[in-house]
Amino acid sequence: MNYSTNPPLLLAADWLIDGLGGGAAEAALVIEEGLIKKILTGKESRDKFLAGEQASAYRFINFPGAILSPGLINLHTHLDYTAAADLYEQYKKDEGKQTSQDNLFRWLYKLVSKSRQWSEQDFRQSAASGAEKLLAAGVTFCVDSSYTGEAARALAEAGLKGLVGLELFGLDESRAAINFERWRQRWEALKQDPLLAEQDRVTLTVAPHAPYTVAPSLWQKADAFAEKNSLPVLAHLAESSQECLWLQAGDQEIDDYIRWVSPPGSREDLLESLSFRGKGRTPVEHLQEHQVLNARLIAAHCLKFSQRDFEHFAESGARAALCPRSNATLGNGSPDLKRFLQLPAGLGTDSLASSPDLSPRLEAAWLKESIDSRILHCFITEKAAKAAGKSDLGAIQVGHKADLAIFRLSQPTLVRSLDEAYAAFFAHSTETAAVFVDGRQIWANNS
């Protein structure tokens, strides 16, 4: 969408943190045609601009007691399941009572059972609620894996940007061509939705769910489709110990889940027919073996990686969306965030069914005891934007898109340095004040 008809804007705040580890006090941005044209640092520079002849052409918006940041990037969500937040609440209530170290599949039983009862309208309302929560968190771009496709409509309607993968499932190798054609027809129909066809903020792509739900031949078709259309591929990878066991030697818990979740009419000998299960490979080695580990892949979780897996993943150019709070909720451990610092990677929240909120800021704050605040901010802005393939987002730089979020400080007078501004940004008492996309304000905190 072209916002070039918007009046030029001068946007100011007490502090600017730029997504690159830098920033300044008393800063302002000159925004024209949806782009950052100038960065003014210091009150004198801002006042000089306002005193100039050109100032009358600009709308001046000042946010005292606030921090100006690039809009945040949430690198992994499932907006479809926003209305399943009660599952997270139940898991937190039962914390300490769980009898298994890994409980992802017990959680999946509950999620699928719940969502199977939902109508199309239920999914639509759930995704719309998720988009609103992203705005309230200061998010301007998200990467979403969507079972129904409703997440794409929700982002477009909210004025947000995003990459939405329509999920793909199918373990039966003999039906790979049929399954992919059915998926392609759904993708084409979703693309023609008037809400999506008339905008350029939300991109639709393919999302083969995971190695234990998608046959290699079907995944290869998804990868070839993405290559042909210059699109990324979204997937879940190495999220649990069971996934690793299933690929290496077989796992009864996943077998039972597959039998339960498979649609009526599925082959009775489906599990016995799988040629790739129990072959001693890690999830990363499995994708590599079938030639679908490459720079198109944006893989969520990446939790159970060996040293060789890290090396193969890095060499492939694949990108990682890490979701530490969701992983902790489901008993799967924690990602080795420091090892991903040199890779294309960022933070996601996963859905409200396994995470307390959709805020990348609070996701990062959960890690602030072990990672520097400036690095964490990069992980949810510039670094995450690059992992999403959006090099013009995530940083406050001249020529970048003016996708921005303003965060109001609870005690602004206590913030006296840039280091303190970064620390205050991650405080739980800090709240989102406003969100801008392409220089246009699309959300404001009216409380």
N, C-alpha and C positions, 0 to 999 in steps of 0.2 A: 504494500500500500504506500502511496506517495503522500507524505505529509508536508510537502514543500510549500503549501499554502498557509501553513502555520506562521504567525508573526515571529520574527527573530526573538530569541530569549536570552536573558542574562540570568543565570542561576547561581546563587551564592549560598554559602554555609560557613560555619565557624571553622570547620576542618574538611579537607579533601584527602581521601586515601585512594590511590590511583589504580590498584589492582596489580601493580608491579613492585610493590614493596615501598613505594615512596609516597609523597603527599605534601601538604602545606596547610598552614593556618590562614584564616581569612581569605579563602579562595573563591573564585567565581569562574563560570564557564560561559563562553559566548557560543550560542547554538543557532545555527542557520540550516534550513532545509533538512532537518533531522540529523545533522552532523555536528560534532564538536569542532568549532572553528578557531577558538583561542582559549588558552588557559591563563587566567589572571591570578597571580598569587600575591597575597598581602593586601591589606586594606587600602593602602595608597594606590596600588595599581587598579583596584576595583573602582575607587572613587574617581580616579582620573578618567577611566572609561565612561563613567556615568556623567562626568562633567563635559564630555565631548559633544560635538554637534550631532554625531550619529546616535547618541543615546536615546533620543526620542523615538527612534524606530524600533527599540527593543522593549519587550515586556520584562520588567525586573521582578524576580521572585527571590526573596531572601528567607533562609531558614536558620534563624539564630538558635544557638544551643543544639546544633545538629551536625552530623557527618554526611558528607556527599561521597557516595561510592559508585563504582560501576554497578549496574544491575546484577544481581546474583544469578548464578547458573546452578540449577539442580540437575545433576547429570544422570539421575535414575529415579523415575517415579512410576507409579501405576495409579493414575487419577481415577480410573474405573472403580477402584476399590476404596475410595475415600469413605464411603458409608459403612465400611466394615471396621471402623475404628474400635468397636467394642471388642474385637479379637485381641488387639494390642492391650487394651485395658484388662482383659481377663488374664492374659499371659503375665502382665506385671503383678496382678493380684496373686497369681499362683507361683510367683518366683520363689525358688527354693523348695518347692514341692515336686518339681519335675523329676522323673525317674530316669530319663535318658539324657546323655550329654548333648546329643543332637536331636532336635525336635522339629526340624523343618517340615517333615512329611506329616507329622501329626497336625501341625498348623495348616498345611495345605488341604488336608481333609476338611478341616473346619471352614476354610476360606471358600473352597469349591462348593461345599454343601450349602453354605449361606448364599453365595452368588447365583447358584443354580435356580434359586427361587425368585430372582429379580426379573422384572420386565425390562423392556428396552427403555422405558421412561425412568425406571429406577437407576439404570446405569447412566443415563443422561444427567439426571439430577446429581448423582454421585460424582461424576466427572466435573460438572459445573461447580460443585462445592469445592472440589480440589483446586480448580483454577483460582477461585476466590482466595483460598488459603495461600496459594503461591504468591498472589499479589500482596497479601498482608505480611508475607515473609520478606518482601523486597526482591522477589525473583522476577526477572524479565525474560528468561529463556530456560526451557527445561527439555530434557530428553525422556520420553515416556514410552513404555511398552504397553500397548493397549489391546486387550482381548476383543473389545467391541469396535474400537475406532472412535468412541465417544470422546476420548481425551482430545483428539484433534479438533473436534467441533468446539469443545469447551475452551481450549486455548485461543482459538480464532475469535470466539465470541467475547472473550475477556480482553482482547487486544494484546495478548502475549505472543511471544515468538516461541517456536519449538520444533523439535524433531520427534515425530511420533511413528513408532514402528507397529504396524498391524501384526499381531502375533500369529505365528505359524506353528502348527503341531502335526505330527504324523510319524509313527515309528515303522509302519509297514512299508518296507522297501519296494514291494511290488505295486504299491499305489502312489509312489512318489509323484509321478506325472499328474495323476488325477488330483491329488491333494494340492499340488502347487497351482494347478489351473483354477481350482475352486478358490484358493486364496487370491490369485491374481484378479479374478472377477470381483471379489469383495473390495480389493484395493482400488480397482478402476471405478467401481460404484461410489466409494467414499471420496475419491478425487473429484467426482462430478457434483458432489454436494455443493449447492450454491454458496454456503458459508465458507467453504474451502477453495472453491474454484476462482473466486474473485479476490483473493488475497495472496500475498507472497511471504507471509510471516511464518506459516506452519508448513513444514515439509513432511510428506508421508514416505515411509520406507518399509522394509521388511524386517521382522523380528522372529527368527527361529528361536523358540523358547529356551531350550537347553539340550545338552547332549543326551539326556535320558528321556526326552520327549520328541526328538526330531531325528529321523534316520539320516545318515550321512548323505545319501543320494538326494534327499529332499533339501538338506542344508546346502548342498552344492548348487541346486537349482536357485535357491534364494541368493546365494553369493553371485552367481552368474547374472541374475536379474539386477542385483545392485550394481555390479560392474558395468553392465550395459547402460544403466540409467544414471551413472555417476552418483550413487547413493551409498551411505554407510549401512552396515548390518548391525542390528541390536540383538543382544543375547545375554543369557545368564550363564556364568561359567565358574566352575570350582567353588560353588557356594557352600557345599556340605561334605562331610566325610562320607556319607552314603553315596553321593554322586561319584566320588573317587573309587570307592569300593565296587560299585556297580560296574564301572568301566574296567576295573582291574581284574576282579574275580567274580563279580555278581553280588547282589545285595537283596535279601528277601523283602526288606521294607519297601524298597523302590518297586520290586516286582509286584507286591501286593497293591501298591498305590496305582501302578499302571493298569492292572486288571480292573481296579475299581473305577478309575477315571475314564477308561476307554469307552467310546460310544457303542451303543447296541449294534450288533452285526459285525463287530471286530473279529478277526481271526482268533480261534481258540488256541492255536499254536503260535501266536504272535511272538511271545517271549523266546520260545525255542527256536524261532526262525531268525533271530537277530544274529548277524555274523560279527558284530563289532562289540558285543557285550562280553566282559570277562577276558579281555585280551591283554591285560597287564599294563594298559596305558593310563596315564594321567589324563584329566580333561584337556589340558593343553596339548599333550601328545596326540590325543584323539583327533582334535581339530587339525593339527599339523599333518597327521597321517592322511587325512582326507582333503587336504589342500584348501581348507577354509579358514586357516589362521593367517590373517594378512592385515594390511593397513586399513581395510574397510571396516573391520570389526570394532565395535564399542561394546566391551564385555562388562557386565555388572558383577560386582562382588569380588571375583579374583582372590578368593580367600585361602584356598588350599593349594598354594604354589610351592613346589620344590625350587631349589636353586636353578636347576636346569630349566624348569618351567619359566622362571623369570627371564632367563637368558633367551629362550625361544620366543617368548612373548615380546621382549624388547626388540629382537632381531626382525620380527614380523612387521613391526610398526603398529600393532594393534593398540587400542586405547582402553583404559580401565575406568570404571565408575565404582568407587568404593563407598560402601554403606555401613559403617561401623556400628551404628546404634541398632539397626535392623539385625545385623549379624549377632550382636550381643543378646538381643531379645530372644532370638530363636536358638541360642545356645551353640552357635557355630564358631565362636572365637572372634578374633579381631584381625583385620588386615594389617600387614606390615607396611604402614604408611610411608615410613622413611625410605623403603626400598622402591617406592613408586615416585619419589621426588624427581628422579631423572627421566621418567617415562611420561608420555601423554596420559594424564590422569586427572581426576577431580573427584569431588564428593557428590553423592546423591543421598536421598533419604529413604528410598523405597516407598511403599505405600503406608497409609495410616493404619493398615491392618497389622503392621509390624514395627511401627515407629511412632514416637509421640507427636510429631508435627512434620510439616513439609519444608522446614526452614534449613537451608544450607548453612546459615550463620550459626544456628544452634547445633547443627551436626558438627561443624568445625569446633565450636566452643567445647564440645565434649572431649576434644583431643588437645586442648590448649595446655595441659600440664606437660605434654611431651613434645609439642611442636611450637615453634615461634609464631606469634600472632600474625606477623607480616606474611610468613609462608602460608599459614592457614588461609589468610584472606586471598592470596593468589590461587589457592586450591578451589575456591568457590567463585572466582572471577576470571582472570586472564588465563590461567592454566586450564581451568575447566572449559573455557570457551574454545581454546585450541583443541582440546580433546574432542569437543563436539564438532570440530571443523569450521568454527566461526571466528576467523582471525580478526574481524572488524568489531568484535564484541569483547566485553570483559575487562577493558582497560580504558582509563580516561587519558586519551591521546588525541592530538589534533588529527582529524580525518576519520576517526572512529564514529560509529553510530552513537547517538546520544541516548543510549539505553542506560538509565541511571536510577538509583534508589537513594532516598534520604532517610537517615536514621536519627531519631531524636534521643538525646542523652538525658538520663534522669538527673544527673548532677554535672551540668556542663562546666561550672566554675572550677571543678576539681581536675579538669583536663587541661594541662598546661604545656604538653609537649606532644610530638607526633607519636612517640612510643605509647604515651598514655591514651591518645586517640585510638590507636589500634587495639589496645587492651579494652577500652570502654566500648568499642564496637561490638565485642563479643560478650559483653555483660548481659545477663538475662533481663535486666531492667531496661535496657535499650529497646526501643520499639520503632517500627517502620512508620515514617511520616507521609511519604509520597513515593510514587513510582512513575517514571517517564519512559516511554518507548518511542524511539525516533524523534525525540525532542517534544513529544506530546504527553501531557500528564494524563494517565489512564486510571490512576487510583490515588485516593487521599484518605488518611486516617482522620475521621471526623469526630473521634472520641475526645 
